[in-house]
Amino acid sequence: MKIKVLGCSAGIGDSRRTSCCRLDGDILLDAGTGAGELSLQDLIGIEHVFLTHAHLDHAGLLPLVVDAAGHFRDRPVTVHALDGTLSALRECMFNGRLWPDYAALPSPERPFLRYKALEVGATLNLDGRKITPLPARHAVPAAGYLIDSGRASLALSGDTTLCDAFWEALARVENLKYLLIETAFPNADAALAAVAGHMTADLLAAGLSRLRRPVEVYVTHLEPGREDLILAEIEAACGGLSVRRLRQGMEFEF
């Protein structure tokens, strides 16, 4: 299994792209502006999209991904997410006003997309690739994902503040190799982070202290323009732990 990072910023501007990763050639993990890095042929090959939540920096390009590929495919793209996320997509995005309802168009018999609801902790097996939604605490319904090849696993937090259930789930993963974890705000914005459902450097350090085995940690979703400040705070808070910045274009094979 191979994951390529197409976008990993909390916002746009200059070369920044928001959250999107490609798993092998047929799966997207979130569909932020990073999805725009894909060629049309790449988009046609996407069979599944797993969304962490419905916020635009994670799902905003989903309508364009579906639209670009739809006429070239003989089956719909399957959008996987929690029930609350799928409800938001139906009501606020694919509603016939903001964007066509591609769950029923071009025809109910041949739609461009279909929805599949997920439950936290329930593993989906796609050709030997096990994908499990992880608990998260955000301002809207949200989940992370654990992707397991059988030999090793990669965990993606999505957007979350400190969540006991998330770290407890990770502690049970014996083959965990990589952790891509958000840290959106500097410590001075701890009150805002709590309301918005995001991590600070101090919260990240508290979470990482609960891991029971060595893991390669990459921090994602840094606020634009404050990346250096947040990274410096992470270095100070996490002590001897190795925490690296996730960057667009990175690849993880496991």
Sequence and secondary structure as in RCSB ss.txt:
>XXXX:A:sequence
MKIKVLGCSAGIGDSRRTSCCRLDGDILLDAGTGAGELSLQDLIGIEHVFLTHAHLDHAGLLPLVVDAAGHFRDR
PVTVHALDGTLSALRECMFNGRLWPDYAALPSPERPFLRYKALEVGATLNLDGRKITPLPARHAVPAAGYLIDSG
RASLALSGDTTLCDAFWEALARVENLKYLLIETAFPNADAALAAVAGHMTADLLAAGLSRLRRPVEVYVTHLEPG
REDLILAEIEAACGGLSVRRLRQGMEFEF
>XXXX:A:secstr
 EEEEEE BSS BTTB BSEEEETTTEEE  SGGGGGS HHHHHT  EEE S   HHHHTTHHHHHHHHHTT SS
 EEEEEEHHHHHHIIIIISSSSSS  TTT EETTEESEEEEEE TT  EEETTEEEEEEE   SSS EEEEEE S
S EEEE  S S  HHHHHHHHT TTEEEEEEE  S GGGHHHHHHHT   HHHHHHHHTT  S  EEEEE B TT
 HHHHHHHHHHHHTT  EEE  TT EEE 
